[in-house]
Amino acid sequence: MEWLDIAVVAAYLLAMVLFGLWGKAKTSNTDDYLVAGRNLGFALYTGTIVTVVLGGASAVGGVGLGYKFGISGLWLVAAIGLGVILLSAFFAPKLQRLKIYTVVEMMTLRYGTESTQVASLVMLAYTLMLTATSTGAYASIFMVLFGWDRWVCILVGSAVVLIYAATGGMWSITLADMAQFVIMTIGVFALMLPFGLHHAGGWSAMQDRLDATFFDIGGMGLQSIITYFVIYTLGLLIGQDIWQRVFTAKTDKVAQWGGVTGGIYCIVFGAAGAIIGMTAAVAMPGIENKDDVFARVAIDFLPVGLGGLALSAGVAAMMSTASGGLIAAATVARTDVLPLLRNLKRGPRTLTAAEAQAMAQQNAQANQAAEDIAASRKWVIGLGLFVMLLAMAVPDVVAALTIAYDILVGGLFVAILGGLVWKRGNGLGAACSMGAGSLVTLGTMGYLEFTGDEPMAGVYANEPIYFGLAASLLVYVVVSLLSKSTDPEVLAAWQYRTVHGAPEEGPTAFGAPAEHAEGTQDLQ
């Protein structure tokens, strides 16, 4: 590794720290810290949506899949891009108008019950595992680049992410994301792709030297392709990390069309990554670990200095996902998990329309000052340190992330999306659905693990998600139909909010009946 490449990556890391200081100057209240003031225009929003979803699996993993399977290696990133497009086209405008911070807040507003807040535990586990896997991913590049021990790489990389994420919150992350977006675009499209094609002798030479299966769009197999869409497309529709970025959009149109543009970019990015992998299969056959292909292309194909920029593109993808997951975890922990734990003794309540709206209103307006930012910053720092220690102690957290993804999709997907698309769905149906889906998902996983011939047979199987989704959907529909509908006032306030946005002065600002104001004094 040439010293110039190392210097380029080091300069990139220093720049990320400086973006943290820049973001701090733009942060004056909770909205600024958690959702960038809900003020991102089209360009900033599109860039931050792209970078939060294109992590190590997309950049490093996508190139590796292209090396192994050819053009069909694009399906992983294409599934991610499709998830972004679907979320943006059909749900993002409604979500942006809610003016909330978390997925669980949406469920409380929609169903009018605290029983759905248990979903916050799964969401917290998912965001923490997502952050930990991204931490391990960029640490692996640092090991190759600097020759350090793994724990040192995790310590240094985590320190950079923690500094810029904690200092200025979502504004710092957004500014860093834009730099990362530019670096990723240049690194992949302007450097690795053309230099890779050059070293492979062009497309015609690749066709002559590679097996025909490399040019088969379904070459990796239908089962693997379906798996990507089930896990990533469905997971992206309900993940806190992506929803929190939707909340940063300035308008509902920005959320919609910026997201669709970002999703299209992701699909093109996936195709480019697969082709880069194919060029490496021609020029550098015999690489045993496909996850090493990205770094080998950057080091061996590109001139000194430009190779460092390409490696920075890989690090950028991983750090953007890590920082997004970290602030999402902190938001869920403080907004949803902490109140859930405080209320364990008295149990969940059924809320009136006024109470449900007032809870969201208080979260949006409470302590819009420096002391509230300080509290949020403490959560980011605390969970960041936890993730750093987790990544050091557990070399492979992919299994934990897979379990979290399985429960997220198998257990929570129906209750969350059902609330957005089916008026008859109610809180009891949602709560029972989440319980049934999660239990069936974990039960199927345990059964396959116990009866399987290979280690982790149940963890990495698709059946747990399929059975979990089926059980969750069945219970959601049956229980909702057999039980009392959502309080009409709760539903009316929800529908008003999704169309006209959150009130400016309190629950009665919806233009809903005056009785919506009853009970709000208890929440003040």
Secondary structure, DSSP 8 states (H G I E B T S, - for coil): --HHHHHHHHHHHHHHHHHHHHHHHT--SHHHHHHGGG-B-HHHHHHHHHHHH--HHHHHHHHHHHHHHGGGGGHHHHHHHHHHHHIIIIIHHHHHHH--S-HHHHHHHHH-BGGGGGHHHHHHHHHHHHHHHHHHHHHHHHHHHH---HHHHHHHHHHHHHHHHHHHHHHHHHHHHHHHHHHHHIIIIIIIHHHHHHHHT-HHHHHHHS-GGGG-TTTT-HHHHHHHIIIIIHHHHH-HHHHHHHTTBSSHHIIIIIHHHHHHHHHHHHHHHHHHHHHHHHHSTT-S-GGGHHHHHHHHHS-TTHHHHHHHHHHHHHHHHHHHHHHHHHHHIIIIIHHHHHTTTT---B--HHHHHHHHHHHHHTT-SHHHHHHHHHHHHHHHHHHHHHHHH-S--HHHHHHHHHHIIIIIHHHHHHHHH-TT--HHHHHHHHHHHHHHHHHHHHHHHHH-SSTTTTTT-SHHHHHHHHHHHHHHHHHHHHS----HHHHHHHHHHHHH-S-SSSGGGG---GGGGTTGGGG-
